[in-house]
Amino acid sequence: MKTNFKNGNHEKLNKNFSIVILLIGLFLISSFLVFIVYKSFYSFKYYKSEIFTFTSNLNTAFSGGIFLPLLTTFIVAFFTLIISCPIGLKIAFWLNLRNKNHKIYQKSKFFLKVFNGLPSVIFGLFALMVISKWVQFIFRLNSGTNILNAILMLSIMAIPTITNNIIQTLEKVEIELKNSAKSLGLNTSKIAYKIVKKEIRKEIWSAYFLAFSKVMGESVALMFILKSQNYLNVYNKGFLGILNSSLKTIGALLPANFFAENGGDALRSLMFALGLILFIFIIFLNLLLTSLIGKKRKIKIRNLETLNLFFLKNIKNKKIINDFYNINKIFWELFSVLIFLIVGIWIMGDIVLNGLKSFFNENNTLVGNNGDSTLRALLNTLIIGFFALLIAFPISFFSVVYISEYAINKKIKNSFSSLIDAFTSVPSIIFGLFGYSVFISTFGFTAGGSQSHSLLAGILTISMFIIPFMIKSIQISFDSFDHNLKIAAQALGLSKAKIIYKLIFPKIWPKLINVLILMLAKITSESAPFLLTTGMTNSPILSLTTFGQTITTRMVVQLNSAASNAINIMYECALISLILFTSLFYVSDKIIPKISMFNFKRFIWAKK
């Protein structure tokens, strides 16, 4: 009787605690939305109808109202996807469906994972130092720092995002689907593009949209190459004039104008309005895409007999066309793989070679300089990452506990899932605007007052940013647990609390550690939120309430630096970032799976 009473108390405590944590998370999300909307109102009141016209000069900051920056952002994103989507798809199909070498497949996946996780500032540096010169030479332009350069750079960034997500989907395709298609006498090209591609249509479009959101929200990498804000003048020159211009996207516009010398409350409010419009635009496209591609289907062959008759009748009798189709697909797959491999090795090689030169340069800034060093920036980054995970993980974990195990209403579950999906699409720069205005200007979480910066403000800001991503990742870990085993445990009378902590948690804890590692990588790759919250210089005193650079913001600061070693400092940071990310993803990809297979109980028993 006492045991049942005790179990009941544990169950009630766990449920109540989980729902309280969930409500805290929802409060943070709703506060974020309300605050962004509130801070945007003043700009609409101040600029009135001028904000919606194409001919207005808003506070002398930029011309063209709010629509031309949005249109510029969309143009850049659209042409980026035109390049990256087919290449990313073909690389994924070649690796998963065409390639037969398991070692090449695993190494390629690891390379793509590292490449996808690299800070965007590294790509910005590559665009500034390499792509700009090639664009200028090939197209005979006066400058290579233009929108065409930005499209190429963002395409390189988007390809691994698309490829990784499609590969994850292809690995879930039922083997019977491929075998059944092969039994019809179909070649790999027909299987890939006529059967598998149709079956994973929703997942492919989801991968495309994820890349689209990433491109639309990119800010800091574009600051390396896009400098102009005179939208009206450039748009009067036509489409080619736009491609040859260095017009900023919204992501690059926000940090550049938030602290502008000729700005003020109206201009800052306008930056919130632009961020809000970008957020609404991305959410609208997400909802539109979801409605167009329909509900998620189970990946399986739908009607083998119908497909059999169709292919026997229409395909086998057209051998020449069939062979040409196969050769054409193989050619473009290999072309895509080769192009991306060359670019990937080029970027990595550029970072390693120039990074090592910077390391051994007598003017390197790895240590010393009264705290103004690259290793100090790395330490700041790791401190921010540690405390951010300490805040975000409990909120994310217990939110998932309640939604997965205690919430019964499916509408609540679906609404929560949609909300989380929406917030994973929010550009990080918008969280930076929120963090500066709330944690610094309002609450003053700095040692230097409301006009200063602090690591603490950066920690709180990035914690809010990663919570939706962490919730999504933890939810996937919970969903991986055998549902039948859970039902059997419930039938035996085990409480949900015991099922969670005695069955589910011991099974998924390696995946949870993996989530922490991947979230640390995501935190350290960010730069936009830290530009606005942690500051652009290092304080001589290391404290949570003092300002400090991260490894990524240290690179950005060098853009406007007159120092002779500014480029060397960028490469110092880039190489350290590459080493850090390779190490994190190696642990995630190689070490964690081995730990998950290790039987600790048997090991301890054997020692005894």
Secondary structure by P-SEA (a helix, b strand, c coil): caaaaaaaaaaaaaaaaaaaaaaaaaaaaaaaaaaaaaaaaaaaaacccccccccccccccccccaaaaaaaaaaaaaaaaaccaaaaaaaaaaaccccccaaaaaaaaaaaaaaaaccaaaaaaaaaccaaaaaaaaacccccccaaaaaaaaaaaaaaaaaaaaaaaaaaccaaaaaaaaaacccccccccccccccaaaaaaaaaaaaaaaaaaccccccccccccaaaaaaaacaaaaaacccccaaaaaaaccccccccaaaaaaaaaaaaaaaaaaaaaaaaaaaaaccccccccccaaaaaaaaacccccaaaaaaaaaaaaaaaaaaaaaaaaaaaaaaaaaaaaaaaaaaacccccccccccccaaaaaaaaaaaaaaaaaccaaaaaaaaaaaccccccaaaaaaaaaaaaaaaaccaaaaaaaaaacccccccccccccccccaaaaaaaaaaaaaaaaaaaaaaaaaaccaaaaaaaaaaccccccccccccccccaaaaaaaaaaaaaaaaaccccccccccccccccccccbbbbcaaaaaaaaccccccaaaaaaaaaaaaaaaaaaaaaaaacccaaaaaaccaaaaaaaac
